[in-house]
Amino acid sequence: MAIDRYSPNEVGPPLASTAITYLVWFFLGNIGCHRFLTGRVGTGLMMLGLHVIGWLTWWLLGLGFLIWGVVGIWWLIDALLIPGWLRQT
């Protein structure tokens, strides 16, 4: 009989460690992958969608650059929020 090392309320090991989450945030954060990793799928899709819209409209009077700027600020704010997300999971 195997001994389960998790409490009855947990279904398994944590999805992501802090180091892995920050690596994903740094390298793939502009498309929202760190949000998928921490269980925030809806806002991850929103971030990915804004990034794609930015690529599709970058030539249109710099609109893409404005969208990327918003995503970039959102990306920086997420760096401060990641520890709290990981404590909640």
C-alpha positions as CSV (number, residue, x, y, z in Angstrom):
1,M,0.0,0.0,0.0
2,A,1.5,3.3,-1.1
3,I,1.5,6.2,1.4
4,D,0.1,9.4,0.0
5,R,2.2,12.3,1.1
6,Y,-0.5,14.9,0.2
7,S,-3.2,16.0,2.5
8,P,-6.8,14.8,1.6
9,N,-7.6,18.3,0.3
10,E,-4.8,18.2,-2.2
11,V,-5.1,16.3,-5.5
12,G,-1.4,16.3,-6.3
13,P,1.8,18.2,-6.2
14,P,1.7,22.0,-6.9
15,L,1.5,22.7,-10.6
16,A,4.5,25.0,-10.7
17,S,7.3,26.1,-8.5
18,T,8.2,29.8,-8.1
19,A,11.4,29.4,-10.2
20,I,9.6,27.7,-13.1
21,T,6.8,30.1,-13.0
22,Y,9.1,33.1,-13.2
23,L,11.1,31.5,-16.1
24,V,7.9,31.0,-18.0
25,W,6.8,34.5,-17.1
26,F,10.1,35.9,-18.4
27,F,10.4,34.0,-21.6
28,L,6.7,33.4,-22.6
29,G,4.9,35.9,-20.4
30,N,4.1,38.3,-23.3
31,I,1.7,35.7,-24.6
32,G,0.2,34.8,-21.2
33,C,1.8,31.3,-20.7
34,H,2.5,32.0,-17.0
35,R,-1.2,32.6,-16.5
36,F,-2.1,29.2,-18.0
37,L,0.5,27.6,-15.7
38,T,-1.0,29.2,-12.6
39,G,-4.6,28.3,-13.6
40,R,-5.7,31.7,-14.9
41,V,-6.8,30.5,-18.3
42,G,-9.3,33.2,-19.2
43,T,-6.9,36.1,-18.7
44,G,-4.2,34.0,-20.3
45,L,-6.3,33.8,-23.4
46,M,-7.0,37.5,-23.2
47,M,-3.3,38.3,-23.0
48,L,-2.6,35.9,-25.9
49,G,-5.4,37.5,-27.9
50,L,-4.1,41.0,-27.3
51,H,-0.6,39.9,-28.4
52,V,-2.0,38.5,-31.7
53,I,-4.1,41.6,-32.3
54,G,-1.0,43.6,-31.7
55,W,0.8,41.7,-34.4
56,L,-2.1,42.0,-36.8
57,T,-2.4,45.8,-36.3
58,W,1.3,46.9,-35.8
59,W,1.3,48.5,-39.2
60,L,-2.0,50.5,-38.7
61,L,-0.8,53.8,-37.3
62,G,1.2,52.1,-34.6
63,L,-1.8,50.6,-32.9
64,G,0.0,47.3,-32.4
65,F,2.7,49.1,-30.4
66,L,0.1,50.6,-28.2
67,I,-1.5,47.2,-27.6
68,W,2.0,45.7,-26.9
69,G,2.6,48.5,-24.4
70,V,-0.5,47.6,-22.5
71,V,0.4,43.9,-22.5
72,G,4.0,44.9,-21.4
73,I,2.7,46.8,-18.4
74,W,0.3,43.9,-17.6
75,W,3.3,41.5,-17.9
76,L,5.3,43.6,-15.4
77,I,2.5,43.8,-12.9
78,D,2.1,40.0,-13.1
79,A,5.7,39.7,-11.8
80,L,4.5,41.1,-8.5
81,L,1.3,39.0,-8.4
82,I,2.9,35.6,-9.1
83,P,3.9,34.8,-5.4
84,G,0.3,35.4,-4.3
85,W,-1.1,33.2,-7.0
86,L,1.3,30.4,-6.0
87,R,0.3,30.7,-2.4
88,Q,-3.4,30.3,-3.4
89,T,-2.8,27.1,-5.3
